[in-house]
Amino acid sequence: MQIKQVRARVFEWKGETVPPQPHFCTNAMDALWDRGDAMGSFRFHGWTVVEVETDEGIVGLGNVALAPRVAKTIIDQHLAPLVIDQDPFDYEYLWQRMYRATLAWGRRGIGMAAISGVDIAIWDAMGKALGKPVFKLLGGRTKEKIPCYASKLYNTDRETMQREAQAYIDQGFAAMKMRFGYGPKDGPRGMRENLKSVAAVREVIGEDIDLMADCYMGWNLDYTRRMLPKLEPFELRWLEEPVIADDIDGYAELNRMAPMPISGGEHEFTVHGFRQLLEKKAVSVIQYDTNRVGGISVARKINAMAEAFEVPVIPHAGQMHNYHLTMASLASPMSEFFPVHDVEIGNELFYYLFEGDPEPVDGHLDLDDATPGLGLALNTRHLDRFHIIE
């Protein structure tokens, strides 16, 4: 079997979106004096869909959520020629070929995200060719079902957050994640607002539900040091991305001193990046995203490293490319799940583009042993709400 065509299309959302709200979620842009929507550069209202077609008519699906127009150009001009006329089952060779050919400008960021999209599509094609789900190619079922946590709770008024948290409990979730809305530039008042939000959610969910909190790179080392003792009474399962991804030493310092685990890795890339995080003991929870980190070929290696270090892997964003890895790895105890809702940040756009993602039942997801590949197909019901670039 050989790859005969690689197709990358950009799907840009032109439907309605939820307008940005102040203090919605801290982020790396908060450090700058700026006006307007600070979250603007972190909203993903476009997606690249990658299709890898073989000479047997099998089509594997992959995706890229970062800078979709740039990702399409990279795939069309640089990556597709490297994998066409090759055997998809030589996936390690193909990954190394894409990686090494783009080292001068790739390595991380959008270059690696583009490689991830092609790699995911190759694994989907392999599963379809063998008539097996991808998780069966990765080691098989390691858990009956995948526990998952509800991930939204963006900073709004506290009554709204409490109602949302209660809804997740009613749906059977035993864990959920909230976002902080205030950072260093908001001073002591912002600290108090953050603490009031955590207290409001904890008040509703009680002590038997895991609560995680995401800073999304919107804090800094000094601010986080000051916040840690204030957060200790709320027994967070983890504090996520308190500083920018490149501050690995900062992560390591916080992970040593924090009363709760520090998590990160959503904005890290390749086995080399995660080797540094593990060797420096910079995080206690790894949160790569398969469609950024280098694809399934890389994510499975990170899982093996993390297992040796006894650091749990809980991938960012849920979605099928992550669920298959979680199902097949003892290093992954649970998955993130973004509830389906109106287009806001853009992670939820996945559900408008693809169909086949499992619905959680009582806080658990399952994958079908009989569905080959990733189990995804393009969702044709919403195509008229996208601007499509061929």
C-alpha positions as CSV (number, residue, x, y, z in Angstrom):
1,M,0.0,0.0,0.0
2,Q,1.3,3.5,-0.9
3,I,0.2,7.0,-0.2
4,K,-1.0,8.6,-3.4
5,Q,-2.4,11.9,-2.3
6,V,-2.2,14.3,0.6
7,R,-4.9,17.0,0.8
8,A,-5.0,19.9,3.2
9,R,-8.1,22.1,3.4
10,V,-8.7,25.1,5.7
11,F,-12.1,25.4,7.3
12,E,-12.7,28.9,8.7
13,W,-15.8,29.4,10.9
14,K,-18.2,32.1,9.6
15,G,-21.1,31.2,11.9
16,E,-22.0,33.0,15.1
17,T,-19.5,33.2,17.9
18,V,-19.8,34.1,21.6
19,P,-18.4,37.6,22.0
20,P,-15.3,38.0,24.2
21,Q,-15.9,39.0,27.8
22,P,-13.4,40.8,30.1
23,H,-11.4,38.7,32.5
24,F,-12.6,35.6,30.6
25,C,-9.3,33.7,31.0
26,T,-5.8,34.8,31.8
27,N,-3.2,34.3,29.0
28,A,0.3,35.2,28.0
29,M,-0.8,38.5,26.3
30,D,-1.9,39.8,29.7
31,A,1.7,40.8,30.5
32,L,1.5,43.6,27.8
33,W,-0.2,46.9,27.8
34,D,-2.9,46.3,25.2
35,R,-6.4,47.1,24.3
36,G,-9.1,44.9,22.9
37,D,-9.5,41.1,23.2
38,A,-6.3,39.8,24.9
39,M,-7.5,36.3,24.1
40,G,-7.8,37.1,20.4
41,S,-4.5,35.3,19.4
42,F,-5.6,32.2,21.4
43,R,-9.0,31.8,19.7
44,F,-9.1,29.0,17.1
45,H,-11.8,29.7,14.7
46,G,-10.2,27.9,11.8
47,W,-8.9,24.4,11.3
48,T,-6.8,22.5,8.8
49,V,-8.2,19.1,7.8
50,V,-5.6,16.7,6.4
51,E,-6.6,13.7,4.2
52,V,-4.0,11.1,3.4
53,E,-5.3,8.8,0.6
54,T,-3.7,5.5,-0.4
55,D,-3.7,3.6,-3.7
56,E,-6.3,1.3,-2.2
57,G,-8.8,4.2,-1.8
58,I,-8.4,4.4,2.0
59,V,-8.5,8.0,3.3
60,G,-7.0,8.8,6.7
61,L,-8.1,12.0,8.5
62,G,-5.8,14.3,10.5
63,N,-6.2,17.9,11.7
64,V,-4.2,21.0,12.7
65,A,-5.7,23.6,15.0
66,L,-2.9,26.2,14.9
67,A,-2.5,28.8,12.2
68,P,-4.5,26.8,9.6
69,R,-3.5,28.7,6.5
70,V,0.2,28.5,7.3
71,A,-0.2,24.8,8.2
72,K,-1.9,24.1,4.8
73,T,1.0,25.8,3.0
74,I,3.6,23.8,4.9
75,I,1.7,20.5,4.2
76,D,1.2,21.3,0.5
77,Q,4.6,22.6,-0.3
78,H,6.9,20.7,2.1
79,L,5.4,17.7,3.8
80,A,3.2,16.1,1.1
81,P,6.1,15.4,-1.3
82,L,8.0,13.6,1.4
83,V,5.2,11.0,2.1
84,I,3.6,10.5,-1.4
85,D,4.5,7.1,-2.9
86,Q,5.6,5.8,0.5
87,D,4.1,3.0,2.6
88,P,2.1,4.5,5.4
89,F,3.1,1.6,7.7
90,D,6.7,3.0,7.6
91,Y,5.3,5.7,9.8
92,E,8.5,6.1,11.9
93,Y,10.5,6.6,8.8
94,L,7.9,9.1,7.4
95,W,7.9,11.0,10.6
96,Q,11.6,11.3,10.8
97,R,11.7,12.3,7.1
98,M,9.2,15.2,7.7
99,Y,11.0,16.2,10.9
100,R,14.6,16.2,9.6
101,A,13.7,17.8,6.3
102,T,12.2,20.8,8.2
103,L,14.7,21.1,11.0
104,A,16.0,24.5,9.7
105,W,12.6,26.2,10.3
106,G,10.3,23.5,11.8
107,R,11.1,21.7,15.1
108,R,8.3,23.4,17.1
109,G,5.2,25.5,16.7
110,I,3.3,25.4,13.5
111,G,5.9,23.3,11.7
112,M,5.5,20.5,14.2
113,A,1.7,21.0,14.3
114,A,1.6,20.5,10.5
115,I,3.7,17.3,10.8
116,S,1.2,16.2,13.5
117,G,-1.7,16.6,11.2
118,V,-0.1,14.4,8.5
119,D,1.0,11.8,11.1
120,I,-2.5,11.5,12.6
121,A,-4.0,11.0,9.2
122,I,-1.4,8.2,8.5
123,W,-2.3,6.4,11.7
124,D,-6.0,6.7,10.8
125,A,-5.3,5.2,7.4
126,M,-3.3,2.3,9.0
127,G,-6.2,1.5,11.3
128,K,-8.7,1.5,8.5
129,A,-6.4,-0.7,6.3
130,L,-6.2,-3.3,9.1
131,G,-9.8,-2.9,10.2
132,K,-8.8,-2.0,13.7
133,P,-9.2,1.0,15.9
134,V,-6.0,3.0,16.3
135,F,-5.8,2.2,20.1
136,K,-5.5,-1.5,19.1
137,L,-2.4,-0.6,17.1
138,L,-0.9,1.2,20.1
139,G,-1.2,-1.6,22.6
140,G,-5.0,-2.1,23.0
141,R,-7.4,-1.4,25.8
142,T,-5.9,-0.7,29.2
143,K,-9.1,0.4,30.8
144,E,-12.7,-0.5,30.5
145,K,-13.7,3.1,30.0
146,I,-11.8,6.4,30.1
147,P,-12.6,8.7,33.0
148,C,-12.9,12.3,31.8
149,Y,-13.2,15.7,33.4
150,A,-15.4,18.5,32.2
151,S,-13.3,21.4,31.0
152,K,-14.9,24.8,30.6
153,L,-15.8,27.0,33.6
154,Y,-14.3,30.2,32.1
155,N,-14.4,33.1,34.5
156,T,-17.8,34.7,34.5
157,D,-20.0,35.9,37.4
158,R,-19.8,33.4,40.2
159,E,-23.5,32.4,40.2
160,T,-23.1,31.3,36.5
161,M,-20.0,29.4,37.3
162,Q,-21.8,27.6,40.2
163,R,-24.7,26.6,38.0
164,E,-22.3,25.3,35.4
165,A,-20.4,23.3,38.0
166,Q,-23.6,21.8,39.3
167,A,-24.6,20.8,35.8
168,Y,-21.4,18.8,35.5
169,I,-22.1,17.0,38.8
170,D,-25.6,16.2,37.6
171,Q,-24.1,14.7,34.4
172,G,-21.9,12.4,36.5
173,F,-18.5,14.1,36.2
174,A,-16.2,13.5,39.2
175,A,-13.7,16.1,38.1
176,M,-13.8,19.5,36.4
177,K,-11.5,22.4,35.4
178,M,-12.0,26.1,35.8
179,R,-10.1,29.1,34.4
180,F,-8.6,32.1,36.3
181,G,-9.6,35.5,35.1
182,Y,-7.0,37.7,36.8
183,G,-3.2,37.9,36.8
184,P,-0.3,40.1,37.9
185,K,-1.5,43.3,36.4
186,D,-4.7,43.1,38.3
187,G,-2.9,43.3,41.7
188,P,-4.2,42.2,45.1
189,R,-7.8,42.8,44.1
190,G,-7.4,40.4,41.2
191,M,-6.0,37.8,43.6
192,R,-9.1,38.1,45.7
193,E,-11.3,37.7,42.7
194,N,-9.5,34.6,41.7
195,L,-9.8,33.1,45.2
196,K,-13.5,34.0,45.3
197,S,-14.1,32.2,42.1
198,V,-12.3,29.0,43.3
199,A,-14.2,29.2,46.6
200,A,-17.6,29.5,44.8
201,V,-17.0,26.5,42.6
202,R,-15.6,24.4,45.5
203,E,-18.7,25.4,47.6
204,V,-20.9,23.8,45.0
205,I,-18.9,20.7,44.2
206,G,-17.8,19.8,47.7
207,E,-14.6,17.9,48.7
208,D,-15.3,14.7,46.8
209,I,-15.0,16.2,43.3
210,D,-11.6,16.9,41.8
211,L,-11.1,20.6,40.8
212,M,-8.3,21.8,38.5
213,A,-7.5,25.4,37.6
214,D,-5.9,26.8,34.5
215,C,-3.8,30.0,34.3
216,Y,-3.1,29.5,30.6
217,M,0.4,31.1,30.8
218,G,-1.2,34.3,32.2
219,W,0.7,34.4,35.5
220,N,4.4,34.8,36.2
221,L,6.8,33.3,38.6
222,D,6.5,35.9,41.3
223,Y,2.7,36.1,41.1
224,T,2.4,32.3,41.3
225,R,4.6,32.1,44.3
226,R,2.3,34.5,46.1
227,M,-0.8,32.7,45.0
228,L,0.2,29.1,45.9
229,P,-0.3,29.4,49.7
230,K,-3.6,31.2,49.1
231,L,-4.8,28.3,46.9
232,E,-3.7,25.5,49.2
233,P,-7.0,25.3,51.2
234,F,-9.0,24.5,48.0
235,E,-7.1,21.2,47.4
236,L,-6.6,21.6,43.6
237,R,-5.8,18.4,41.7
238,W,-3.4,20.6,39.7
239,L,-2.5,24.1,38.7
240,E,-2.1,24.4,35.0
241,E,0.4,26.4,32.9
242,P,1.1,29.2,35.5
243,V,4.0,30.6,33.5
244,I,4.9,30.7,29.8
245,A,6.0,27.4,28.2
246,D,9.6,28.4,27.7
247,D,10.2,29.0,31.4
248,I,11.1,25.4,32.2
249,D,13.2,26.4,35.2
250,G,10.2,28.4,36.5
251,Y,8.0,25.4,36.2
252,A,10.6,23.3,38.1
253,E,10.8,25.8,40.9
254,L,7.0,26.0,41.3
255,N,6.7,22.2,41.1
256,R,9.1,21.8,44.0
257,M,7.4,24.4,46.2
258,A,3.7,24.0,45.3
259,P,1.2,22.3,47.6
260,M,-0.5,21.0,44.6
261,P,0.8,19.4,41.3
262,I,1.9,21.7,38.5
263,S,0.8,20.7,35.1
264,G,1.9,21.7,31.6
265,G,3.0,20.7,28.2
266,E,0.1,21.9,26.0
267,H,2.6,24.2,24.3
268,E,5.6,21.8,24.3
269,F,6.7,19.8,21.3
270,T,8.5,16.5,20.5
271,V,10.1,13.9,22.8
272,H,13.1,16.3,23.3
273,G,10.9,18.9,24.8
274,F,9.2,16.5,27.2
275,R,12.5,14.9,28.1
276,Q,13.6,18.3,29.5
277,L,10.3,18.6,31.5
278,L,10.7,15.2,33.0
279,E,14.4,15.3,33.7
280,K,14.0,18.7,35.4
281,K,10.9,17.5,37.3
282,A,9.2,20.6,35.9
283,V,5.7,19.2,35.8
284,S,3.7,16.6,37.8
285,V,1.1,16.2,35.0
286,I,1.9,16.1,31.3
287,Q,-0.7,17.7,28.9
288,Y,0.6,17.4,25.4
289,D,-1.9,17.7,22.5
290,T,-1.4,15.1,19.8
291,N,-2.2,17.5,17.0
292,R,0.7,19.8,18.1
293,V,3.3,17.6,19.7
294,G,4.3,15.7,16.6
295,G,1.3,13.4,16.1
296,I,0.6,9.9,17.4
297,S,4.1,8.7,16.5
298,V,5.6,11.1,19.0
299,A,2.8,11.0,21.7
300,R,3.2,7.3,22.2
301,K,6.9,7.8,22.9
302,I,6.1,10.5,25.4
303,N,3.7,8.2,27.1
304,A,6.4,5.6,27.5
305,M,8.9,8.1,29.0
306,A,6.2,9.5,31.4
307,E,5.4,6.0,32.6
308,A,9.0,5.4,33.5
309,F,9.1,8.7,35.4
310,E,5.6,7.9,37.0
311,V,4.2,11.2,35.7
312,P,0.6,11.0,34.5
313,V,-0.3,12.0,31.0
314,I,-3.7,13.7,30.6
315,P,-3.7,15.2,27.0
316,H,-5.0,18.6,26.3
317,A,-8.5,19.0,24.6
318,G,-9.8,15.5,24.5
319,Q,-10.7,14.7,20.9
320,M,-10.2,11.3,19.2
321,H,-6.5,11.6,18.4
322,N,-5.9,11.9,22.2
323,Y,-8.6,9.4,23.4
324,H,-6.9,6.5,21.5
325,L,-3.6,7.2,23.1
326,T,-5.2,7.5,26.6
327,M,-7.1,4.2,26.1
328,A,-3.8,2.4,25.1
329,S,-1.6,3.7,27.9
330,L,-1.4,3.1,31.6
331,A,0.4,6.4,31.9
332,S,-2.9,8.1,31.0
333,P,-5.4,7.9,33.8
334,M,-8.1,10.2,32.4
335,S,-9.0,12.6,29.5
336,E,-10.1,16.2,29.2
337,F,-13.5,16.7,27.7
338,F,-14.7,20.0,26.3
339,P,-18.5,20.1,26.5
340,V,-20.3,20.8,23.2
341,H,-21.4,24.5,23.1
342,D,-21.6,27.5,20.9
343,V,-18.3,28.5,19.3
344,E,-16.3,30.6,21.8
345,I,-12.5,29.8,22.1
346,G,-12.6,27.4,19.2
347,N,-11.7,24.0,20.8
348,E,-15.4,23.2,20.5
349,L,-15.1,23.7,16.7
350,F,-13.9,20.1,16.5
351,Y,-17.5,18.9,17.0
352,Y,-18.7,21.1,14.1
353,L,-16.0,19.7,11.8
354,F,-16.0,16.0,12.7
355,E,-18.4,13.4,13.8
356,G,-17.7,10.2,15.7
357,D,-16.4,11.6,19.1
358,P,-17.9,9.6,21.9
359,E,-20.3,11.2,24.3
360,P,-19.4,10.9,28.0
361,V,-21.8,8.9,30.2
362,D,-21.5,9.4,33.9
363,G,-18.1,11.0,33.5
364,H,-16.6,8.2,31.3
365,L,-15.9,7.8,27.6
366,D,-15.6,4.6,25.6
367,L,-14.1,3.6,22.3
368,D,-15.6,1.0,20.0
369,D,-13.5,-2.1,19.4
370,A,-15.1,-2.6,16.0
371,T,-14.6,0.9,14.4
372,P,-11.4,1.0,12.4
373,G,-9.0,4.0,12.5
374,L,-9.8,6.9,14.7
375,G,-13.5,6.6,14.1
376,L,-14.0,10.1,12.7
377,A,-15.7,11.4,9.6
378,L,-16.2,14.9,8.3
379,N,-19.4,16.4,9.7
380,T,-21.3,17.6,6.6
381,R,-24.2,19.1,8.6
382,H,-22.3,22.4,9.2
383,L,-20.2,22.8,6.1
384,D,-22.3,25.9,5.0
385,R,-21.0,27.6,8.2
386,F,-17.4,27.4,7.1
387,H,-15.4,29.2,4.5
388,I,-13.4,26.4,2.9
389,I,-10.0,26.9,1.3
390,E,-9.0,24.1,-1.0
